[in-house]
Amino acid sequence: MTRRLLAALALLLAATLALAACSSPPDLEGRTFVAASSTGHELVEGSRLVLVFSDGTVGAQPGCNSMSAPATWDDGVLRLTGQIASTRMACSDDLMAQDDWFAGVLGAEPTLELDGDTLTLSTADVSVVLVESA
């Protein structure tokens, strides 16, 4: 009986640890990612969308301007905790629209899923797959 109880407890502990590992938030601090693809929104051809996580701030360069905002991401959801600050360089209308679109994505509390060096940023309407930049 004691062996069965110990085996059951060991199995329960292993299952709990496995579940905790599955639900742990992605470690993004100090990492930079570049968009590889987007579903639900077509990225401007030839543009480079960059996303950076550093010191409680998320930074982005969606194609034209640079933007950043204080944020948290410790629970698998990106939450801006302040206003987005952005440069306002004049670029093509397409790139300006992409900047505005991505600022909206960041403000929509997207989920974050990290698989190795691939980060997927998702809202109800769009999913952006980014790969870590060296």
N, C-alpha and C positions, 0 to 999 in steps of 0.2 A: 504494500500500500504506500509506503514512504517513497519507494522508487517511482511509482506512478505519479505521485504528487510532485516530486522533484522534476520529473520529465515534463509534466504539464506546466509547471512554473517556468522551466527553461524554454519551452515552446512559446509561452505567453510573452516572456521577456524578448525573445528573438523577434516575434511578430511586432511587438511594440517598437523595438529599435528599427526594424525595417520600415514601419509606417512613419516613424519620425524622420527617417532619412528621406523618404519620398516627399514629405511635406515641408522640408526645410527650405527657407527662402534662398534664392540665388545670391552668391557672394559676388557682387559687382563692383565694390569699392576699388578705385584706381584702374578700372578697365575701360578700354575704348573699343567700340564696335562700328562696323561699316555695313550699310544695308546691302544685302545680296538680292533680295526680292521683296515684292509687296503684293498682297492679295486684297482686293477691294479698292485699290487706288493705284493708278499707273504712275510710276516715278518718271520724272523728266529724263528723257534719253540723254546719256552722257553726264548726268548729275551724280554727285557723291554725297550721300547722306551719312553723317557721322554722329554717333551718340557716345557721350563720355560720362562716367560716374566717378565723382571725386569729392571728398570732404563734405558730404551732405548736400551736394549740388549735382544736378543733372545738366549737362551741356549738350548742345546740338548744333550741327551745321547742316541744315537740310538741303542746301543747294546754293544759296546765295549768302544769307546773313548768318551770323553766329548768335546763339541765344542760350540763356542759362536761367535756372531757377533753383531756389532751395527746394529740396525734396527728400522724401523717405522712400525706401524700397525694400525694407527689411521683412516684409510679409508677403512677397511675391506680387505686390501691386505697386506701381509707381504713383506716388501722390505728391503733387506739387504743394509746398507749404508756404509759398509766396508767389508774387507776380513774376512772370517771365520778363527778363530784360533782353533786349535784342538790338543789334546794330540795325541800321536802316539804309543799307547800300542800295543803289539803284541797279537792278538786274532786269533780265527779261521778264515779261509778265508770267511766263510759265514757272520760272524759278521763284518769283515772289509768291505766286499762288501755292507752290509746294511748301515754302516757308510757313505760310499761314495755315495750310492743312496740317503740317506736322506739329505746329504749336498747339493746334486743336487736339491732335492725338495725345500729346503729352499731358494736356489738361483734362483728358477724359478718364484718368485713372486706369491706364492699360495694365493688363496682367503681364507678368514677366516670367518666361520659362527659359531656363538655361540648360542646355544639353551640351556638355563639353565646352567648345568655343563658339557655339551657336546660341544666340539669344533671340527669342521670339517675343515681340511686343504686340499684344492683341487687345482690340476693343470689340464691341459688338459688330462694327462695320468693316474693320480692317485688321490685317495681320502683316507685320513687317518682320522679315527674317534678317538678322544681322550676324556677321561673323566677326570674331575678335581680330583686331588689328595689332600687328606686332609693334 
